[in-house]
Amino acid sequence: MNRSERRQATVRPSQTELKARTARRTTILYASLIVLAIGAIVTVLIIVRNGSLQSASSAPDLAKISVGQTAPAFSVATTDGPFNSTNAGAKPTLLEAFATWCPHCQREVPVLNGLFARYKSKANIVGVSASPYAMDSATPESQADVVAFMQRFGATYPIAFDPNLDVAHKYLQGGFPTLVLIGANGRIQAIASGEIAGKDLQNALDASLAGRPVSPSFVTKKP
């Protein structure tokens, strides 16, 4: 190597070249991060689509029902024996379409327990599984899972495993739990999704039993 070559080898890059190199590295870094982020988003979407990740209150279906219409007929085998909505004993029926994995449904258990103790001779109160997923929100729902839900959360009102999701298709309103009050005349009086206060449900049942108008969303309007 001659002197000229040695001088060229020891020449340091200019500030412009250094800035250009830094810019290229930054661009490569950001591009890599974007690719990783897109990959993560796609993975999550795939998991959600396959049902391995469930929102606590999301429901896959939206049944076409409305207050005032004749309630769709359903028949289930509950923990307290068979229940057929067309043979409800001329009593109001409070139906809960629930998911065992749903924390809102789990918290609603003591509310429905209280109502069952208060109204079991006057009204039907029944919970029906309306999700294809078990308490782990990943494996298929089963009779054993519904029984485990009953035992773990202390449900005393009748609940049922619905393997064909018949009730879900007929009643589910986009959120768990979905609560529907069916009058003694077989017509829907109130529909709501999510946790409903015991007092509001009690007021609705009292009004139904007395033949008074029922709040269509269960929620009692304050004066």
PyMOL commands that set and color helices and strands:
alter all, ss='L'
color gray80, all
select helices_A, chain A and resi 3-10+15-50+85-87+103-119+143-153+166-171+198-210
alter helices_A, ss='H'
color red, helices_A
select strands_A, chain A and resi 58-62+75-78+81-84+93-98+124-129+159-160+173-175+178-182+188-193
alter strands_A, ss='S'
color yellow, strands_A
deselect
rebuild
show_as cartoon
